[in-house]
Amino acid sequence: MQKDIKDRIIPLVMGFVLLSGALVTGCAGGQLGKKNSEEYRNGMVVSASPAASKVGLDILKKGGNAVDAAVAVQFALAVVYPNAGNIGGGGFLVYRSAEGETNTLDFREKAGAAASRNMYLDSAGQPIVDKSLYGQLASGVPGSVAGMVTAHAKYGKLKWADLIEPAIFLARKGFNVSERQAAEFNGMRDKFLEFNPFGTALIKDGQWAKGDLLVQNELANTLEQIRDKGRAGFYEGAVADSLLLEMKRGGGIITAQDLKNYQAVWRKPITGTYKGYQIITMPPPSSGGIALIQLLKSVAPYPLKKWGHHADSTVQVMVEAERRVYADRATHLGDPDFYAVPGKELMEDHYVKSRMSTFNWAKATTSATVKAGVVKGKEHEETTHFSIVDKAGNAVSITTTLNGSYGAAVVVKGAGFLLNNEMDDFSVKPGAPNMYGLVGGEANAIAPGKRMLSSMTPTIIEKDRKLFMVVGTPGGSTIITSVFQTILNVIEFDQNMQQAVTSKRFHHQWLPDEVYLEDGAIDSVNVSKLKSRGYILTPRGPIGRVDAILKTKWGYYQGGADPRGDDESLGW
């Protein structure tokens, strides 16, 4: 490793000095005082779709606030980004007002009242994999519409109808699909045909090609119901009837009472600190907030900046932290309305320190020897994230999902929206992995009315009690580690927002015991060093699609739109 052992073991002295102008200004190369041409004063929207980002920016320019823009972007994504943007799924919202008020909204899906612990097991008690992944039975009760209605009622400024209208226009008039989307539609063609015998707008004669127009009239009709009737336009009436018919057609269990009973819930944010930065993030049933605080606390004592970005020692410490945190996730995290999550205990300094005290610099810890810590008391990776800041400085970080790409592959006949397959995010059988390889325990077992555990980690960061960063990502089990690395890229390694988002990533989740690497994430020299210590390094495709905003010292907003997708950052 060619480093003094003392540097690895002795914790960093308390306090953090900002040495690089790049970190303070958000400009590459540490050009102090020089404003980057891609920074904006009045607000910013970063999302997975150029069309959705434009919708959000237009709302900001019309005088809407960050929550107004978020509502408009959410519904626009349901049209132009159907693999993850949704009204048939759910998600989480983290909010910070310009005055520093913080709040989080849980609009995660729920299991229907008829759900049962063993509903996806065969007669031998083994998981029937596709049963929780495809078809009507894979869907939980959707939360997105209730979430947007609830957020707008508390913080919105513009009229509800004006926020839905852009999505209706995009659905009715159509939009040109990107090359990436055309390939995805073609790849999903067989699944769409299997689960949509009456057809769907996502199926066409022949193959999709870049620039083809996608018109979704059924979805436009549904959005008009939501525009005119709000919550009732989705959870009651014609749209609800279509959803219930879809359940009957395919053996699903969601009932009219399930729809009527669904409510989004305001929850107290998870908060923590990292070297003078205040972290505001999502509580359970998201596992992301607690895990993120644990990860940051785990690496805080080590001189990551001195070692360097993706140096062998930096990677080793981060991987060993991830190994232990994901082991805790599997045992201790679930829906707090059903399980006493020991969140405070998991984030205590002495607990985190004790967990990190067991790894050996000379040799990788094996996950087989790592179990969840003892505490006192008791998503293909398709999610999407967007970050928004308005002129006044209000900020919203939202991660929303159908779980798998295109959810359960079922488009509700007559209503035009995709069903989620979030039931797979429960521990279908405690100890068995889900579609992302994540292992869960009793805390996340299926129960009627319960919200399934999530890795979504929408996060807002303050510096000196002022807004500093808005960040989040899709990516299933890789969400937590992608957010973790993006934050470190800025705070520790002086990257600007776009650099931090673009940087190659790696991921470890306890089980399976492998370090997944994007191509070029770690150079060959450091790869060799890590392999010599027993780390199993496995190449894989893109990890996450981070969309983030950084506020510079001079008050400008700088966006980071992930080049792994069609994402776009727009400001004014």
DAMOHU-V63303 format. One record per residue. N is the residue number from 1. RES is the residue in three letters. PHI is phi as a letter, one per 30 degrees, with the letter a starting at -180 (NA if undefined). NEAR is the number of other ideal C-beta (glycine too) atoms within 10 Angstrom. D_FIRST is the distance of its C-alpha to the first C-alpha in Angstrom with 2 decimals. Layout:
{{N RES PHI NEAR D_FIRST} {N RES PHI NEAR D_FIRST}}
This chain:
{{1 MET NA 16 0.00} {2 GLN h 7 3.79} {3 LYS b 14 5.47} {4 ASP d 9 8.55} {5 ILE e 9 9.10} {6 LYS d 7 12.35} {7 ASP d 14 11.32} {8 ARG d 15 10.39} {9 ILE c 10 13.57} {10 ILE d 12 16.17} {11 PRO d 10 17.94} {12 LEU d 16 18.85} {13 VAL d 7 22.11} {14 MET e 8 25.01} {15 GLY j 7 26.16} {16 PHE b 15 24.87} {17 VAL c 6 25.73} {18 LEU d 13 26.30} {19 LEU c 11 24.83} {20 SER c 14 25.47} {21 GLY d 17 28.94} {22 ALA d 20 27.74} {23 LEU d 20 27.25} {24 VAL d 17 30.59} {25 THR d 24 32.67} {26 GLY i 29 31.13} {27 CYS c 21 31.29} {28 ALA d 13 28.65} {29 GLY i 12 27.42} {30 GLY i 15 28.35} {31 GLN d 12 32.01} {32 LEU e 12 33.55} {33 GLY i 10 37.07} {34 LYS c 12 37.31} {35 LYS d 15 38.33} {36 ASN d 17 36.91} {37 SER d 6 39.84} {38 GLU c 17 38.61} {39 GLU c 22 38.89} {40 TYR b 20 42.07} {41 ARG c 13 44.01} {42 ASN c 15 46.27} {43 GLY l 27 44.21} {44 MET a 33 41.99} {45 VAL b 34 41.77} {46 VAL b 31 38.81} {47 SER b 35 39.53} {48 ALA d 26 39.09} {49 SER b 25 42.32} {50 PRO e 17 43.73} {51 ALA d 21 47.17} {52 ALA d 30 46.14} {53 SER d 28 44.30} {54 LYS d 17 47.52} {55 VAL e 28 49.60} {56 GLY d 33 47.55} {57 LEU d 25 47.68} {58 ASP d 16 51.44} {59 ILE d 29 51.89} {60 LEU d 24 50.05} {61 LYS d 13 52.24} {62 LYS d 13 55.33} {63 GLY j 11 54.53} {64 GLY d 25 52.74} {65 ASN c 23 49.92} {66 ALA d 33 46.48} {67 VAL d 29 47.92} {68 ASP e 28 50.74} {69 ALA d 32 48.33} {70 ALA d 34 46.18} {71 VAL d 28 49.30} {72 ALA d 29 50.27} {73 VAL d 36 46.83} {74 GLN e 31 46.68} {75 PHE d 28 50.03} {76 ALA d 31 49.33} {77 LEU d 30 46.16} {78 ALA d 31 48.37} {79 VAL c 29 50.27} {80 VAL c 26 47.84} {81 TYR b 24 44.72} {82 PRO d 30 46.29} {83 ASN d 24 43.22} {84 ALA b 30 41.96} {85 GLY d 29 44.24} {86 ASN a 31 47.00} {87 ILE c 28 50.01} {88 GLY c 29 49.69} {89 GLY b 32 46.33} {90 GLY a 31 44.89} {91 GLY l 31 42.02} {92 PHE b 31 40.94} {93 LEU b 26 41.59} {94 VAL c 29 39.95} {95 TYR b 25 42.20} {96 ARG b 23 42.00} {97 SER d 17 45.10} {98 ALA d 16 45.22} {99 GLU d 8 46.27} {100 GLY j 13 43.27} {101 GLU d 10 44.97} {102 THR b 17 42.66} {103 ASN a 17 43.58} {104 THR b 23 42.42} {105 LEU c 27 44.62} {106 ASP c 26 44.17} {107 PHE c 27 46.05} {108 ARG d 30 44.20} {109 GLU d 29 46.45} {110 LYS b 26 48.18} {111 ALA d 25 49.33} {112 GLY d 24 53.09} {113 ALA d 14 55.45} {114 ALA d 12 55.99} {115 ALA d 22 52.32} {116 SER b 12 51.63} {117 ARG e 15 48.69} {118 ASN c 12 49.15} {119 MET d 18 50.43} {120 TYR c 24 47.84} {121 LEU c 17 47.96} {122 ASP d 10 50.08} {123 SER d 5 52.55} {124 ALA c 5 49.83} {125 GLY i 8 47.78} {126 GLN c 12 45.12} {127 PRO d 18 44.05} {128 ILE c 12 46.03} {129 VAL e 15 43.21} {130 ASP d 12 45.29} {131 LYS d 18 47.69} {132 SER c 27 45.34} {133 LEU c 21 44.10} {134 TYR b 22 47.27} {135 GLY j 19 50.82} {136 GLN d 21 52.67} {137 LEU d 23 51.62} {138 ALA d 26 47.95} {139 SER c 32 48.81} {140 GLY c 31 48.62} {141 VAL d 26 51.06} {142 PRO d 31 49.95} {143 GLY b 30 49.03} {144 SER d 28 48.40} {145 VAL d 29 51.98} {146 ALA d 22 52.46} {147 GLY d 28 49.21} {148 MET d 33 50.28} {149 VAL d 22 53.77} {150 THR d 20 52.44} {151 ALA d 24 50.03} {152 HIS d 19 52.79} {153 ALA d 12 55.34} {154 LYS d 12 53.24} {155 TYR b 21 51.70} {156 GLY d 20 53.28} {157 LYS b 16 55.53} {158 LEU d 18 57.02} {159 LYS d 13 59.38} {160 TRP e 18 57.86} {161 ALA e 13 59.79} {162 ASP d 15 58.47} {163 LEU d 28 54.88} {164 ILE c 24 55.67} {165 GLU e 17 57.82} {166 PRO d 22 55.05} {167 ALA d 30 53.74} {168 ILE d 21 57.30} {169 PHE e 16 57.76} {170 LEU d 26 54.60} {171 ALA d 27 55.71} {172 ARG d 16 59.34} {173 LYS d 10 58.97} {174 GLY j 18 55.80} {175 PHE b 20 52.63} {176 ASN d 13 51.07} {177 VAL d 20 48.21} {178 SER d 19 44.99} {179 GLU d 12 43.69} {180 ARG d 12 41.05} {181 GLN d 22 43.79} {182 ALA e 18 46.13} {183 ALA d 15 43.57} {184 GLU d 20 42.99} {185 PHE e 22 46.76} {186 ASN d 14 47.23} {187 GLY d 13 44.47} {188 MET c 19 46.09} {189 ARG e 15 49.62} {190 ASP d 10 50.15} {191 LYS d 15 49.01} {192 PHE d 19 51.20} {193 LEU d 13 54.13} {194 GLU d 12 53.63} {195 PHE c 19 53.59} {196 ASN b 19 55.91} {197 PRO d 10 59.12} {198 PHE c 8 61.07} {199 GLY i 12 58.73} {200 THR a 22 56.43} {201 ALA d 18 55.80} {202 LEU d 22 52.36} {203 ILE c 14 54.12} {204 LYS b 15 56.02} {205 ASP d 4 57.92} {206 GLY i 7 55.56} {207 GLN c 11 52.01} {208 TRP d 21 50.64} {209 ALA b 13 49.61} {210 LYS e 12 48.02} {211 GLY j 10 50.69} {212 ASP d 17 52.86} {213 LEU d 9 54.60} {214 LEU c 20 53.87} {215 VAL c 13 56.81} {216 GLN b 24 56.73} {217 ASN d 12 60.21} {218 GLU d 19 59.90} {219 LEU d 26 56.81} {220 ALA d 19 58.71} {221 ASN d 18 61.53} {222 THR d 28 59.18} {223 LEU d 32 57.66} {224 GLU d 19 61.21} {225 GLN d 19 61.95} {226 ILE d 25 58.90} {227 ARG e 19 59.92} {228 ASP d 12 63.44} {229 LYS b 15 62.93} {230 GLY i 19 59.41} {231 ARG e 18 58.12} {232 ALA d 16 61.41} {233 GLY d 21 61.01} {234 PHE c 27 58.19} {235 TYR d 23 58.66} {236 GLU b 15 62.45} {237 GLY i 12 65.01} {238 ALA d 14 64.70} {239 VAL d 28 60.90} {240 ALA d 19 60.59} {241 ASP d 13 63.36} {242 SER d 18 61.48} {243 LEU d 29 58.34} {244 LEU d 17 60.43} {245 LEU d 14 62.14} {246 GLU d 21 58.75} {247 MET d 21 57.84} {248 LYS d 10 61.14} {249 ARG d 14 60.74} {250 GLY c 18 57.35} {251 GLY i 10 57.41} {252 GLY d 21 55.41} {253 ILE c 20 56.01} {254 ILE d 27 55.91} {255 THR c 15 59.33} {256 ALA d 14 61.31} {257 GLN d 10 60.75} {258 ASP e 24 56.96} {259 LEU d 20 57.15} {260 LYS d 12 59.50} {261 ASN d 14 57.35} {262 TYR d 24 54.04} {263 GLN b 13 52.86} {264 ALA d 23 49.77} {265 VAL b 17 48.49} {266 TRP d 13 47.24} {267 ARG b 18 44.45} {268 LYS d 9 42.73} {269 PRO d 18 39.32} {270 ILE d 25 36.05} {271 THR b 15 34.63} {272 GLY a 17 31.57} {273 THR b 13 29.57} {274 TYR b 20 26.12} {275 LYS h 14 25.55} {276 GLY j 14 29.19} {277 TYR c 18 29.75} {278 GLN c 18 32.32} {279 ILE c 21 31.74} {280 ILE b 24 34.97} {281 THR b 28 34.69} {282 MET d 30 36.57} {283 PRO d 21 37.62} {284 PRO e 26 38.47} {285 PRO d 29 39.63} {286 SER d 30 36.59} {287 SER d 32 33.45} {288 GLY d 29 31.52} {289 GLY d 30 32.25} {290 ILE d 28 31.32} {291 ALA d 28 28.16} {292 LEU d 27 27.11} {293 ILE d 23 27.69} {294 GLN e 28 25.78} {295 LEU d 25 22.71} {296 LEU d 22 22.87} {297 LYS d 23 23.39} {298 SER d 21 20.52} {299 VAL c 21 17.91} {300 ALA e 20 19.93} {301 PRO d 15 18.45} {302 TYR c 23 14.89} {303 PRO d 18 14.14} {304 LEU e 20 13.74} {305 LYS e 18 15.44} {306 LYS d 13 13.13} {307 TRP d 20 9.97} {308 GLY j 14 12.26} {309 HIS d 17 14.26} {310 HIS i 21 12.74} {311 ALA d 20 9.10} {312 ASP e 23 7.14} {313 SER d 22 7.25} {314 THR d 23 10.74} {315 VAL d 24 11.87} {316 GLN d 24 10.97} {317 VAL d 22 12.97} {318 MET d 24 15.66} {319 VAL d 21 16.11} {320 GLU d 23 16.49} {321 ALA d 26 18.94} {322 GLU d 24 20.79} {323 ARG e 23 21.15} {324 ARG d 26 22.89} {325 VAL d 28 24.94} {326 TYR d 27 26.35} {327 ALA d 20 27.32} {328 ASP d 24 29.24} {329 ARG e 29 30.78} {330 ALA d 24 32.22} {331 THR c 20 34.07} {332 HIS c 25 34.96} {333 LEU c 28 35.85} {334 GLY a 27 39.17} {335 ASP d 23 42.31} {336 PRO d 17 43.06} {337 ASP d 14 46.77} {338 PHE b 16 46.49} {339 TYR b 21 43.61} {340 ALA d 11 42.56} {341 VAL d 23 39.01} {342 PRO d 21 37.12} {343 GLY d 20 35.41} {344 LYS d 13 35.54} {345 GLU d 16 34.04} {346 LEU d 22 31.16} {347 MET c 20 30.20} {348 GLU d 16 30.66} {349 ASP e 9 27.83} {350 HIS d 8 28.00} {351 TYR d 20 28.01} {352 VAL d 25 24.91} {353 LYS d 14 23.10} {354 SER d 13 24.28} {355 ARG d 23 23.08} {356 MET d 19 19.47} {357 SER d 7 19.56} {358 THR c 11 19.45} {359 PHE c 18 16.08} {360 ASN c 10 13.54} {361 TRP d 14 9.77} {362 ALA d 9 9.83} {363 LYS a 11 12.39} {364 ALA d 20 14.06} {365 THR d 18 17.28} {366 THR c 11 20.23} {367 SER d 18 22.80} {368 ALA d 8 25.50} {369 THR c 9 24.54} {370 VAL c 20 24.45} {371 LYS c 13 27.94} {372 ALA d 18 29.37} {373 GLY d 19 29.33} {374 VAL c 10 32.63} {375 VAL c 17 34.29} {376 LYS d 9 37.62} {377 GLY i 8 40.49} {378 LYS b 10 40.80} {379 GLU NA 32 35.74} {380 HIS NA 15 36.08} {381 GLU d 24 34.36} {382 GLU c 25 37.27} {383 THR b 30 37.56} {384 THR b 31 37.99} {385 HIS b 35 37.13} {386 PHE b 31 38.76} {387 SER b 37 38.33} {388 ILE b 31 41.31} {389 VAL b 30 42.15} {390 ASP c 26 45.74} {391 LYS d 17 47.44} {392 ALA d 13 47.88} {393 GLY j 19 44.21} {394 ASN d 24 44.64} {395 ALA b 31 41.65} {396 VAL b 29 41.41} {397 SER b 33 38.48} {398 ILE b 32 39.76} {399 THR c 31 38.20} {400 THR b 32 40.84} {401 THR a 32 40.96} {402 LEU c 33 42.97} {403 ASN i 34 39.97} {404 GLY d 27 39.88} {405 SER d 20 40.64} {406 TYR i 28 44.40} {407 GLY h 29 44.49} {408 ALA d 29 46.97} {409 ALA i 25 48.26} {410 VAL c 30 51.62} {411 VAL c 28 53.39} {412 VAL d 27 56.14} {413 LYS d 17 59.40} {414 GLY i 16 61.51} {415 ALA b 23 58.77} {416 GLY i 26 56.15} {417 PHE c 29 52.90} {418 LEU d 29 50.18} {419 LEU d 31 49.71} {420 ASN d 30 46.31} {421 ASN b 32 44.77} {422 GLU d 31 43.17} {423 MET d 26 44.52} {424 ASP d 26 41.54} {425 ASP d 29 39.35} {426 PHE d 27 41.02} {427 SER d 25 39.88} {428 VAL e 27 42.51} {429 LYS b 18 41.86} {430 PRO e 17 39.56} {431 GLY j 10 36.51} {432 ALA c 14 37.02} {433 PRO d 19 34.83} {434 ASN c 26 36.40} {435 MET d 19 36.17} {436 TYR c 20 32.62} {437 GLY i 14 31.46} {438 LEU d 22 31.56} {439 VAL c 21 32.92} {440 GLY b 25 35.37} {441 GLY b 18 37.47} {442 GLU d 11 40.85} {443 ALA d 25 40.17} {444 ASN c 32 40.29} {445 ALA d 18 43.10} {446 ILE d 20 45.97} {447 ALA a 18 48.91} {448 PRO e 15 51.82} {449 GLY i 16 51.25} {450 LYS d 20 47.56} {451 ARG c 29 44.83} {452 MET d 25 41.94} {453 LEU d 27 38.36} {454 SER b 30 36.43} {455 SER c 31 32.91} {456 MET e 29 34.36} {457 THR b 30 32.74} {458 PRO d 31 34.86} {459 THR b 29 33.59} {460 ILE b 26 34.73} {461 ILE c 24 32.75} {462 GLU c 21 34.38} {463 LYS b 16 33.32} {464 ASP h 8 35.78} {465 ARG i 8 38.08} {466 LYS c 13 38.38} {467 LEU e 22 37.42} {468 PHE b 21 33.93} {469 MET b 26 32.95} {470 VAL b 32 34.59} {471 VAL a 30 32.34} {472 GLY l 35 32.45} {473 THR a 34 32.13} {474 PRO d 29 33.49} {475 GLY k 29 31.42} {476 GLY h 26 32.48} {477 SER d 22 29.66} {478 THR d 25 27.15} {479 ILE e 34 29.10} {480 ILE d 30 27.34} {481 THR d 30 23.78} {482 SER d 26 25.08} {483 VAL d 31 26.71} {484 PHE e 26 23.69} {485 GLN d 27 21.44} {486 THR d 27 24.31} {487 ILE d 23 24.76} {488 LEU d 22 21.13} {489 ASN e 23 21.31} {490 VAL d 25 24.20} {491 ILE d 24 23.50} {492 GLU c 23 19.80} {493 PHE c 20 19.28} {494 ASP h 21 22.78} {495 GLN d 24 24.02} {496 ASN d 25 27.77} {497 MET d 32 29.43} {498 GLN d 21 29.78} {499 GLN d 16 26.22} {500 ALA d 24 24.98} {501 VAL d 30 27.31} {502 THR d 18 26.59} {503 SER e 20 22.76} {504 LYS d 14 21.59} {505 ARG b 25 20.89} {506 PHE b 24 19.40} {507 HIS a 27 21.03} {508 HIS b 24 20.98} {509 GLN b 28 24.22} {510 TRP i 22 23.92} {511 LEU b 17 26.30} {512 PRO d 13 25.91} {513 ASP d 18 22.43} {514 GLU b 16 20.85} {515 VAL c 24 18.71} {516 TYR d 22 21.10} {517 LEU b 21 20.01} {518 GLU d 18 22.30} {519 ASP e 9 22.24} {520 GLY i 11 19.66} {521 ALA d 22 18.09} {522 ILE b 22 14.49} {523 ASP d 11 13.88} {524 SER d 8 13.60} {525 VAL d 10 10.16} {526 ASN d 20 8.72} {527 VAL d 17 11.59} {528 SER d 12 10.69} {529 LYS d 18 7.29} {530 LEU d 22 9.51} {531 LYS d 13 12.35} {532 SER d 12 10.89} {533 ARG c 14 10.80} {534 GLY j 13 14.34} {535 TYR d 21 14.58} {536 ILE c 14 17.73} {537 LEU c 18 17.60} {538 THR b 11 21.18} {539 PRO d 10 22.50} {540 ARG a 14 25.46} {541 GLY d 9 27.81} {542 PRO e 16 27.88} {543 ILE c 24 26.67} {544 GLY i 28 29.07} {545 ARG b 26 31.38} {546 VAL d 31 30.72} {547 ASP b 32 33.64} {548 ALA b 30 33.14} {549 ILE b 30 34.71} {550 LEU c 29 33.32} {551 LYS c 24 35.75} {552 THR d 19 35.04} {553 LYS e 15 35.98} {554 TRP d 13 39.20} {555 GLY i 11 40.28} {556 TYR c 20 39.65} {557 TYR c 29 38.35} {558 GLN b 24 35.65} {559 GLY c 27 35.27} {560 GLY b 29 32.53} {561 ALA c 27 34.10} {562 ASP d 25 31.87} {563 PRO d 12 32.23} {564 ARG d 19 31.64} {565 GLY b 21 35.32} {566 ASP c 19 38.52} {567 ASP e 25 37.65} {568 GLU b 20 39.14} {569 SER c 26 38.93} {570 LEU b 21 42.29} {571 GLY b 21 43.34} {572 TRP a 14 46.28}}
